[in-house]
């Protein structure tokens, strides 16, 4: 099963966005969705899949915290050991 994580876009540079996941900042491909700084998004495998409302992002963050999804010290959000975006569309 795959899970998309909720995060907040911090900055945008070309096709990539820096997304904050509860203090962990990860570079994600944003070319599939028109998202900019301040937007809340769902990210899977280093790709931004969609924008979400702030209330929805908060609900998802609480759920992920309850499931322990943010507890890993070296969590990169990409699914790759080197922390590079895992999106197949690069």
N, C-alpha and C positions, 0 to 999 in steps of 0.2 A: 504494500500500500504506500502511496506517495502522499505527502502532506505539503501544502503551500503555507509558508510562514508569513504572518503579518508584520509589516515594518513601515517606517516613515522615511521618505526620500529626504536626504540632507542636502545633496547637491547633484548637479547634472553636468556631464561633460561628454559631448558627442552622443554616441549610442549607449553610454553607460551612466548609471546613477549610483551614488553612494547611499545605501539604505541602512538605517539604524534599526537593529532588532534588540530592543531592551538593553542597549549599551554596547552591543556588538555591531560594528560597522563593516558592511560587506559591499563589494562592487557587484552590480547586477546589470544585465543587458536590459535596456529599456526601450529598444527599438520596436517592440511589439505593442506597446501601450504608451499613450501620450500622458506621461506623468512628469511632474516637476517638483522642485523643493516644496516641502510642506504636505505633499500628498501622501496618503496612506495606501499601501499596495500589498498584494500577495505575491510572494516570490517562491518559485520552485526551481531547483537545479540551476540557480544563477540567472533565471529569467523572470522578469516582472510579468505576471499573467494578467492582472487587472487592478484597477483602482478600487478602493473600498471606502465607505464612509468612516469617519473617525470613531463613531460609536461601535460600528461593526468590528473595526480593528481592535478596539479595546476588549470587546467580548472574546475575540479570538485569542488575544494575548493572555487573558485570564485563563482561558481553557488550556492553552499551551503551557502556562506556568503550572497549572494543576497536574498536567500530564508529565511535567518534568522536562519539557523540550528545551528550556533555556538553561539547564543545569550543567551542561558539558562545558568544561573550561576552554577547550580549543574549538568550540563550535564556529564554523565558518559560514554556514548557511548554504554552501554550494554542493556539499556532498563529496568534495574532493579534498585530498590530504593537503594539497598546496594552497587551498583557499581560492583558487582561480574559479571564475564562473563556470558552472557545469552545463550551461545552455548549449544545445547542439546547433544553434543557429549562428554561432560566432564565425 
